[in-house]
Amino acid sequence: MNQPTTTKPTTFRWTIVGLLFLATTVNYLDRQVLSLTWKDFIAPEFHWDNNDYGNITALFSIFYAASMIFAGKFVDWMDTKKGFLWAIGVWSVGAVLHAFCGIATSGIILGDWFVGFEGAKHNIATVKDVSRVINVSVALFIFARLILAIGEAGNFPAAIKTTAEYFPKKDRALATSIFNAGATVGALAAPISIPFIAKALGWEMAFIIIGALGFLWMGIWIFYYKKPHEHPKVNQGELDYINQDIDTTIIEDLSQPKTTFTLAQCFKYRQTWAFVFGKFMTDGVWWFYLFWTPAYLSSVYGMDSTQSAFPLFVLYMITLVSIVGGWLPTYFVEKKGMNPYSGRMKAMLIFAFFPLLALLAQSTGKISYWFPVLIIGIAGAAHQAWSANIFSTVGDMFPKKAIATITGIGGLAGGIGSTIINKSSGLLFDYSHKAWTTVDGVPLLEKFPQYAEQRLPEGFFEQLEKSGAVVIDGIDKGYMIIFSFCAVAYLIAWFVMKSLVPTYKIIKE
């Protein structure tokens, strides 16, 4: 194709990063609507407890994990443009479907399908069989989460593949950290928008409005994305910069028949297993912070979703510091002469120490809730910095034809880890809420043994406190256990990854 004649390289690659950033922002907004509405709006309507919510988030993680491995292959097969369109289209449909779970619950239980959101809520309130309401509503939300997960699984494989197309290796961590900051911005925008939409218009409209953003992004992507060598906004100077480290023995020649990496091939390499273990150990930590922090502020500090909006905003604002995660390995490579993998692993070791602060979250929370908010924010920033670099290790060592597939395999591992932590958290929090709570110094289950196998009535602790009883909720001990795991997960992951791949070694198949 004819390139512009100007000798100054264009910088269109950063515009592409901007689009990836917006897609990731929408991705995380859609993912967070449930976590910010379930406690105050959805749980009272459907009678959910922590275990019900934990089941939904755990199954979402399973669906996301399973979808990731196929999403990577799908993106490699469809290629970047079509693969991304399919992904965001499917997840936007899934996001909107959540809004109709109440109507579907009314229809399944009472046969009344043709009602509005308020009519469905009224119908559900008349059902005496609470367990049926719980089971039907949870099943419907799980189905909506399945559709959401299938689509969202394509975001990171497609984004990582796009980054590998538009950036040389030394800049990929920075580009990844920028688009990955969309996760932080989505998490940042969510608490100052979603609860207020839900309060003003109903929780259903929160899902619909946020879900519609994905369809808007699709329109931009259709008209704006092309491969670098085909794009009229990329001149020869920028194309030369993008392709500066292409090794024809590693990167497939575009003139040759297109081949792909099979899954069996991928698992032959220690590099794959290092990436898989790193994702397994650490992805669940971020998802725990994302899904459970609003519930944590509610359960431990008694905040509703609008009261927790500002602390959550501050928490996620802190995580924006994670953009340094892309700059630091570039510094090690350019200024210290390290190879990309060594520079990245050194940066990741530094980031792995910051989550240790989570060990102090519960104890300092007795002074002020701002301490755990700030600590979780710092730990979240460290995770996002870590995440940008662990994703980039794939592009450092694998050919482009394998990147989306390897990313998908790592996403599967991360999703399995996330499933374990989300399900365990729901079970642990409900257990600690009953087994480790005291009423006037007496264990709750010793005073009320009938609740050993039953759900606690809604507002039970509030009624006890109104009667003059001194209630010390044991749920904070449950959170302390999970925080402790989150604190050490990154160091464990780093040492295992380093032992599997001690030195920089490129895959040349």
C-alpha positions as CSV (number, residue, x, y, z in Angstrom):
1,M,0.0,0.0,0.0
2,N,1.1,3.6,-0.5
3,Q,2.4,5.2,2.7
4,P,2.3,8.9,3.5
5,T,5.5,10.6,2.4
6,T,6.2,12.4,5.7
7,T,9.4,11.2,7.4
8,K,8.1,11.8,10.9
9,P,6.6,8.6,12.3
10,T,3.0,8.7,13.1
11,T,1.7,7.6,16.6
12,F,-1.5,5.9,15.6
13,R,-0.7,2.9,17.7
14,W,-1.6,4.9,20.9
15,T,-5.0,5.6,19.5
16,I,-5.5,1.8,19.2
17,V,-4.4,1.5,22.8
18,G,-7.1,4.1,23.7
19,L,-9.7,1.8,22.1
20,L,-8.4,-1.2,24.0
21,F,-8.6,1.0,27.2
22,L,-12.2,1.8,26.5
23,A,-13.1,-1.8,25.8
24,T,-11.5,-2.9,29.1
25,T,-13.3,-0.1,31.0
26,V,-16.6,-1.3,29.6
27,N,-15.7,-4.8,30.4
28,Y,-15.1,-4.1,34.1
29,L,-18.1,-1.8,34.4
30,D,-20.4,-4.6,33.2
31,R,-18.7,-7.1,35.5
32,Q,-19.2,-4.9,38.6
33,V,-22.9,-4.0,38.3
34,L,-23.8,-7.1,40.2
35,S,-21.3,-6.6,43.0
36,L,-22.6,-3.1,43.6
37,T,-26.3,-3.9,43.5
38,W,-26.7,-7.3,45.1
39,K,-26.4,-6.4,48.7
40,D,-28.8,-3.4,48.9
41,F,-31.1,-4.0,45.9
42,I,-31.1,-7.6,44.7
43,A,-30.6,-9.7,47.8
44,P,-33.7,-8.2,49.6
45,E,-35.8,-9.0,46.6
46,F,-34.6,-12.6,46.1
47,H,-33.6,-13.4,49.7
48,W,-29.9,-14.1,48.9
49,D,-27.1,-14.6,51.4
50,N,-23.3,-14.5,51.0
51,N,-23.2,-18.1,49.8
52,D,-25.8,-17.5,47.1
53,Y,-23.7,-14.5,45.8
54,G,-20.5,-16.6,46.2
55,N,-22.1,-19.4,44.1
56,I,-22.9,-16.9,41.3
57,T,-19.4,-15.3,41.3
58,A,-17.7,-18.6,41.6
59,L,-19.7,-20.0,38.6
60,F,-19.0,-16.8,36.7
61,S,-15.3,-17.5,37.3
62,I,-15.7,-21.1,36.0
63,F,-17.5,-20.0,32.9
64,Y,-14.9,-17.2,32.3
65,A,-12.1,-19.7,32.8
66,A,-13.5,-22.3,30.5
67,S,-14.3,-19.6,27.9
68,M,-10.8,-18.1,28.0
69,I,-9.2,-21.1,26.5
70,F,-11.7,-21.2,23.6
71,A,-11.7,-17.4,23.3
72,G,-7.9,-17.4,22.7
73,K,-8.3,-20.0,19.9
74,F,-11.4,-18.1,18.6
75,V,-9.5,-14.8,18.4
76,D,-6.6,-16.5,16.7
77,W,-9.0,-18.1,14.2
78,M,-11.3,-15.1,13.5
79,D,-8.3,-12.7,13.9
80,T,-8.4,-9.5,15.9
81,K,-11.1,-7.3,14.4
82,K,-13.9,-9.9,14.1
83,G,-12.9,-11.7,17.3
84,F,-13.1,-8.5,19.3
85,L,-16.5,-7.6,17.8
86,W,-18.0,-11.0,18.6
87,A,-16.6,-10.8,22.2
88,I,-18.0,-7.4,23.1
89,G,-21.3,-8.1,21.4
90,V,-21.9,-11.3,23.3
91,W,-20.9,-9.8,26.7
92,S,-23.1,-6.7,26.2
93,V,-26.1,-9.0,25.5
94,G,-25.2,-10.9,28.7
95,A,-25.0,-7.8,30.7
96,V,-28.4,-6.6,29.6
97,L,-30.0,-10.0,30.3
98,H,-29.4,-9.6,34.0
99,A,-32.1,-6.9,34.1
100,F,-34.7,-9.4,33.1
101,C,-34.0,-12.0,35.8
102,G,-36.8,-10.6,38.0
103,I,-39.4,-10.8,35.3
104,A,-38.2,-14.3,34.4
105,T,-38.4,-15.4,38.1
106,S,-42.0,-14.1,38.2
107,G,-42.8,-15.9,35.0
108,I,-41.3,-19.2,36.1
109,I,-42.8,-19.3,39.6
110,L,-46.2,-17.6,39.0
111,G,-46.7,-17.9,35.3
112,D,-46.9,-14.1,35.0
113,W,-44.5,-13.2,32.2
114,F,-46.0,-10.0,30.9
115,V,-45.1,-7.6,33.7
116,G,-42.7,-4.7,34.1
117,F,-39.8,-4.6,36.6
118,E,-41.9,-3.2,39.4
119,G,-44.7,-5.7,38.7
120,A,-42.2,-8.6,38.9
121,K,-40.9,-7.3,42.2
122,H,-44.4,-7.1,43.6
123,N,-45.2,-10.7,42.3
124,I,-42.1,-12.1,43.9
125,A,-42.9,-10.5,47.2
126,T,-46.1,-12.5,47.4
127,V,-44.4,-15.9,47.0
128,K,-44.3,-17.7,50.3
129,D,-41.8,-20.4,49.2
130,V,-38.6,-18.3,49.8
131,S,-36.3,-21.2,48.9
132,R,-37.9,-21.4,45.4
133,V,-37.4,-17.7,44.8
134,I,-33.8,-18.1,45.8
135,N,-33.2,-21.2,43.6
136,V,-34.9,-19.8,40.5
137,S,-33.4,-16.3,40.7
138,V,-29.9,-17.6,41.4
139,A,-30.2,-20.0,38.4
140,L,-31.3,-17.1,36.1
141,F,-28.5,-14.9,37.2
142,I,-26.1,-17.7,36.7
143,F,-27.3,-18.0,33.1
144,A,-26.9,-14.3,32.5
145,R,-23.4,-14.5,34.0
146,L,-22.6,-17.4,31.6
147,I,-23.4,-15.2,28.6
148,L,-21.4,-12.3,30.1
149,A,-18.4,-14.6,30.8
150,I,-18.3,-16.1,27.3
151,G,-18.1,-12.7,25.8
152,E,-15.8,-11.1,28.4
153,A,-13.3,-13.9,28.0
154,G,-12.4,-12.6,24.6
155,N,-11.3,-9.2,25.8
156,F,-7.8,-9.8,27.0
157,P,-6.8,-12.4,24.3
158,A,-7.9,-9.9,21.7
159,A,-6.3,-6.9,23.4
160,I,-3.0,-8.7,24.0
161,K,-3.0,-9.8,20.3
162,T,-3.7,-6.2,19.2
163,T,-0.8,-5.0,21.4
164,A,1.6,-7.5,19.8
165,E,0.5,-6.3,16.4
166,Y,1.0,-2.6,17.1
167,F,4.0,-2.5,19.5
168,P,7.6,-3.7,19.7
169,K,8.4,-5.9,22.6
170,K,10.0,-3.2,24.7
171,D,6.8,-1.1,24.7
172,R,4.2,-3.8,25.1
173,A,4.2,-3.8,28.9
174,L,3.6,0.0,28.8
175,A,0.8,-0.4,26.2
176,T,-0.7,-3.3,28.2
177,S,-0.6,-1.3,31.4
178,I,-2.4,1.6,29.7
179,F,-5.2,-0.5,28.4
180,N,-5.2,-2.6,31.5
181,A,-5.8,0.6,33.5
182,G,-9.3,0.4,31.9
183,A,-10.0,-2.2,34.5
184,T,-9.1,0.3,37.2
185,V,-11.1,3.1,35.5
186,G,-14.1,0.8,35.1
187,A,-13.8,-0.1,38.8
188,L,-13.4,3.6,39.6
189,A,-16.4,4.7,37.7
190,A,-18.6,1.9,38.9
191,P,-19.2,2.9,42.5
192,I,-19.9,6.5,41.7
193,S,-22.5,5.6,39.0
194,I,-24.0,2.2,39.3
195,P,-25.5,2.4,42.9
196,F,-27.0,5.8,42.1
197,I,-28.5,4.6,38.8
198,A,-29.9,1.6,40.7
199,K,-31.3,3.9,43.5
200,A,-32.9,6.3,41.0
201,L,-34.1,4.0,38.2
202,G,-33.9,0.5,39.7
203,W,-31.2,-2.1,39.7
204,E,-32.5,-3.4,36.3
205,M,-31.7,-0.1,34.5
206,A,-28.2,-0.2,35.9
207,F,-27.6,-3.4,33.9
208,I,-29.2,-2.0,30.8
209,I,-27.5,1.3,30.7
210,I,-24.0,0.0,31.5
211,G,-24.6,-3.0,29.1
212,A,-25.5,-0.6,26.2
213,L,-22.0,1.0,26.3
214,G,-20.5,-2.1,24.6
215,F,-22.7,-1.7,21.6
216,L,-21.4,1.9,21.2
217,W,-17.8,0.7,21.3
218,M,-18.5,-1.8,18.6
219,G,-19.4,0.9,16.2
220,I,-16.1,2.7,16.7
221,W,-14.0,-0.5,16.4
222,I,-15.7,-1.5,13.1
223,F,-14.6,1.7,11.4
224,Y,-11.2,2.4,13.1
225,Y,-9.3,-0.9,13.3
226,K,-7.0,-2.3,10.6
227,K,-3.7,-4.2,10.7
228,P,-0.8,-1.7,11.0
229,H,0.6,-2.4,7.5
230,E,-2.9,-1.9,6.0
231,H,-3.9,1.2,8.0
232,P,-3.8,4.6,6.2
233,K,-3.1,6.4,9.5
234,V,0.2,4.4,10.0
235,N,3.1,5.7,8.0
236,Q,6.3,3.8,7.1
237,G,8.2,5.4,9.9
238,E,5.7,4.1,12.5
239,L,5.5,0.7,10.8
240,D,9.3,0.4,11.0
241,Y,9.2,1.3,14.7
242,I,6.5,-1.3,15.3
243,N,8.5,-4.0,13.4
244,Q,11.9,-3.1,14.8
245,D,12.4,-6.4,16.7
246,I,10.8,-8.8,14.2
247,D,12.9,-12.0,13.8
248,T,11.9,-13.9,10.7
249,T,12.9,-17.1,12.4
250,I,10.3,-16.5,15.1
251,I,7.5,-14.5,13.5
252,E,5.6,-16.1,10.7
253,D,6.1,-14.7,7.3
254,L,2.9,-13.2,6.1
255,S,3.5,-14.7,2.6
256,Q,3.6,-18.3,4.0
257,P,0.5,-20.4,4.7
258,K,-1.0,-19.4,8.1
259,T,-0.5,-21.9,10.8
260,T,-1.5,-22.0,14.5
261,F,-0.3,-23.4,17.7
262,T,-2.2,-26.4,19.0
263,L,-3.1,-26.7,22.7
264,A,-0.8,-29.8,22.9
265,Q,2.1,-27.8,21.5
266,C,1.5,-25.0,24.0
267,F,1.7,-27.3,27.0
268,K,5.1,-28.6,26.0
269,Y,6.8,-25.5,27.2
270,R,7.8,-24.4,30.7
271,Q,7.0,-20.8,29.6
272,T,3.4,-21.8,29.3
273,W,3.3,-23.5,32.7
274,A,5.0,-20.4,34.3
275,F,2.4,-18.1,32.9
276,V,-0.4,-20.5,33.9
277,F,0.8,-20.8,37.5
278,G,1.2,-17.0,37.8
279,K,-2.3,-16.4,36.6
280,F,-3.8,-19.2,38.8
281,M,-2.3,-17.7,42.0
282,T,-3.0,-14.1,41.4
283,D,-6.1,-13.5,39.2
284,G,-8.4,-14.6,42.0
285,V,-6.9,-11.9,44.3
286,W,-8.0,-9.1,42.0
287,W,-11.4,-10.7,41.5
288,F,-11.9,-11.0,45.2
289,Y,-11.1,-7.3,45.7
290,L,-13.5,-6.5,42.8
291,F,-16.4,-8.6,43.8
292,W,-16.2,-8.6,47.6
293,T,-14.9,-5.2,48.7
294,P,-18.4,-3.6,48.5
295,A,-19.8,-6.4,50.6
296,Y,-16.8,-6.1,52.9
297,L,-17.6,-2.4,53.6
298,S,-21.3,-3.4,54.1
299,S,-20.7,-6.4,56.4
300,V,-17.9,-5.1,58.5
301,Y,-18.6,-1.3,58.5
302,G,-22.3,-1.2,57.9
303,M,-22.1,1.0,54.7
304,D,-24.8,0.8,52.0
305,S,-23.9,1.0,48.4
306,T,-24.2,4.8,48.2
307,Q,-22.2,5.4,51.5
308,S,-19.4,3.2,50.2
309,A,-19.2,4.9,46.8
310,F,-16.6,7.5,47.9
311,P,-14.3,5.0,49.7
312,L,-14.5,2.7,46.7
313,F,-13.7,5.6,44.4
314,V,-10.6,6.4,46.4
315,L,-9.6,2.8,46.5
316,Y,-9.7,2.4,42.8
317,M,-8.2,5.8,42.2
318,I,-5.1,4.5,44.1
319,T,-4.9,1.5,41.7
320,L,-4.3,3.9,38.8
321,V,-0.7,4.1,40.1
322,S,-0.4,0.7,38.4
323,I,0.6,2.5,35.1
324,V,4.2,2.5,36.5
325,G,4.0,-1.3,36.0
326,G,4.5,-0.7,32.3
327,W,7.2,1.9,32.7
328,L,9.5,0.1,35.1
329,P,10.4,-2.9,32.9
330,T,11.0,-0.5,30.0
331,Y,13.4,1.4,32.3
332,F,15.3,-1.9,33.2
333,V,15.5,-2.8,29.5
334,E,16.6,0.6,28.1
335,K,18.6,2.0,30.9
336,K,20.0,-1.1,32.6
337,G,20.5,-3.2,29.4
338,M,18.4,-6.2,30.6
339,N,16.5,-8.4,28.2
340,P,12.7,-8.0,28.2
341,Y,12.0,-11.1,30.4
342,S,14.6,-10.3,33.0
343,G,13.4,-6.7,33.2
344,R,9.8,-7.8,33.5
345,M,10.5,-10.4,36.2
346,K,12.6,-7.9,38.3
347,A,9.7,-5.4,38.1
348,M,7.2,-8.2,39.1
349,L,9.2,-9.1,42.1
350,I,9.1,-5.5,43.3
351,F,5.3,-5.4,42.8
352,A,4.9,-8.8,44.6
353,F,6.0,-7.2,47.9
354,F,3.3,-4.5,48.1
355,P,0.3,-6.9,48.6
356,L,1.9,-8.0,51.9
357,L,0.2,-4.8,53.3
358,A,-3.1,-6.7,53.2
359,L,-2.0,-8.5,56.4
360,L,-2.7,-5.3,58.2
361,A,-6.1,-4.5,56.7
362,Q,-8.2,-6.0,59.5
363,S,-6.2,-4.8,62.4
364,T,-5.8,-1.3,61.2
365,G,-9.5,-1.3,60.3
366,K,-10.3,-1.1,64.0
367,I,-8.9,2.4,63.9
368,S,-10.7,3.6,60.8
369,Y,-12.2,1.9,57.7
370,W,-9.9,4.2,55.6
371,F,-6.9,2.0,56.5
372,P,-8.2,-1.1,54.8
373,V,-9.5,1.0,51.9
374,L,-6.0,2.5,51.3
375,I,-4.3,-0.9,51.8
376,I,-6.7,-2.7,49.4
377,G,-6.1,0.2,46.9
378,I,-2.3,-0.3,47.1
379,A,-2.6,-4.1,46.8
380,G,-4.9,-3.6,43.8
381,A,-2.4,-1.2,42.1
382,A,0.3,-3.8,42.7
383,H,-1.9,-6.5,41.1
384,Q,-2.6,-4.4,38.0
385,A,1.1,-3.6,37.6
386,W,1.9,-7.3,38.0
387,S,-0.9,-8.2,35.5
388,A,0.3,-5.9,32.8
389,N,3.7,-7.6,33.0
390,I,2.6,-11.2,33.3
391,F,0.5,-10.7,30.1
392,S,3.5,-9.3,28.3
393,T,5.7,-12.3,29.1
394,V,3.7,-14.2,26.6
395,G,4.6,-11.8,23.8
396,D,8.2,-11.8,24.9
397,M,8.6,-15.5,24.4
398,F,5.9,-16.8,22.0
399,P,5.3,-16.1,18.3
400,K,2.3,-13.9,17.5
401,K,0.3,-16.9,16.1
402,A,0.3,-18.4,19.7
403,I,-0.3,-15.3,21.8
404,A,-4.1,-15.3,22.0
405,T,-4.1,-19.1,22.7
406,I,-1.5,-18.9,25.4
407,T,-3.3,-15.9,26.9
408,G,-6.5,-18.0,26.9
409,I,-4.8,-20.9,28.7
410,G,-3.6,-18.5,31.3
411,G,-7.0,-17.0,31.6
412,L,-8.4,-20.5,32.2
413,A,-6.0,-21.0,35.0
414,G,-6.8,-17.6,36.5
415,G,-10.5,-18.3,36.3
416,I,-10.0,-21.6,38.2
417,G,-8.1,-19.7,40.9
418,S,-10.8,-17.1,41.0
419,T,-13.6,-19.7,41.2
420,I,-11.8,-21.2,44.3
421,I,-11.4,-17.9,46.1
422,N,-14.9,-16.7,45.3
423,K,-16.7,-19.9,46.4
424,S,-14.5,-20.3,49.4
425,S,-15.1,-16.7,50.4
426,G,-18.9,-17.0,50.3
427,L,-18.8,-20.2,52.4
428,L,-16.3,-18.8,54.8
429,F,-18.1,-15.5,55.3
430,D,-21.5,-17.2,56.0
431,Y,-19.7,-19.7,58.3
432,S,-17.8,-17.1,60.3
433,H,-21.0,-14.9,60.4
434,K,-22.6,-17.6,62.4
435,A,-19.9,-19.8,64.0
436,W,-17.6,-17.0,65.2
437,T,-20.2,-14.3,66.2
438,T,-20.9,-13.7,69.8
439,V,-24.0,-12.3,71.5
440,D,-23.4,-10.8,74.9
441,G,-20.1,-12.8,75.0
442,V,-21.8,-16.1,74.2
443,P,-21.2,-17.8,70.8
444,L,-24.2,-17.2,68.6
445,L,-24.9,-20.9,67.8
446,E,-24.7,-21.8,71.5
447,K,-27.4,-19.2,72.2
448,F,-29.4,-20.0,69.1
449,P,-28.6,-23.6,68.1
450,Q,-31.5,-23.8,65.6
451,Y,-29.5,-21.7,63.2
452,A,-26.7,-24.2,62.9
453,E,-28.4,-25.6,59.8
454,Q,-30.7,-22.8,58.9
455,R,-30.3,-19.4,57.3
456,L,-30.3,-16.5,59.7
457,P,-33.5,-14.4,59.3
458,E,-33.0,-11.1,57.4
459,G,-32.1,-8.3,59.8
460,F,-31.5,-10.8,62.6
461,F,-28.4,-9.0,64.1
462,E,-30.1,-5.6,63.8
463,Q,-33.0,-6.9,65.8
464,L,-30.7,-8.3,68.5
465,E,-28.9,-5.0,68.8
466,K,-32.1,-3.1,69.0
467,S,-33.1,-5.3,72.0
468,G,-29.9,-4.2,73.8
469,A,-27.7,-7.3,73.0
470,V,-24.0,-6.7,72.3
471,V,-23.2,-8.4,69.0
472,I,-19.6,-9.0,67.8
473,D,-19.8,-10.2,64.3
474,G,-17.3,-12.9,63.4
475,I,-17.3,-12.2,59.7
476,D,-14.2,-10.0,60.1
477,K,-12.2,-13.1,61.0
478,G,-13.3,-14.7,57.7
479,Y,-12.1,-11.6,55.8
480,M,-8.7,-11.8,57.7
481,I,-8.2,-15.3,56.4
482,I,-8.8,-14.3,52.8
483,F,-6.7,-11.1,53.1
484,S,-3.8,-13.3,54.4
485,F,-3.9,-15.5,51.3
486,C,-4.1,-12.4,49.0
487,A,-1.0,-11.0,50.7
488,V,1.4,-13.8,50.0
489,A,0.0,-15.1,46.6
490,Y,2.2,-12.9,44.4
491,L,5.5,-13.9,46.0
492,I,4.6,-17.6,45.8
493,A,3.7,-17.1,42.1
494,W,6.9,-15.2,41.4
495,F,9.3,-17.8,42.9
496,V,7.5,-20.7,41.1
497,M,7.6,-18.8,37.7
498,K,11.2,-18.0,38.1
499,S,12.1,-21.6,38.9
500,L,10.2,-22.8,35.8
501,V,11.8,-20.2,33.5
502,P,15.0,-18.9,35.1
503,T,16.3,-17.2,31.9
504,Y,15.0,-15.6,28.7
505,K,14.2,-18.2,26.1
506,I,12.2,-17.5,23.0
507,I,9.9,-20.2,21.4
508,K,10.9,-20.5,17.8
509,E,8.3,-22.9,16.3
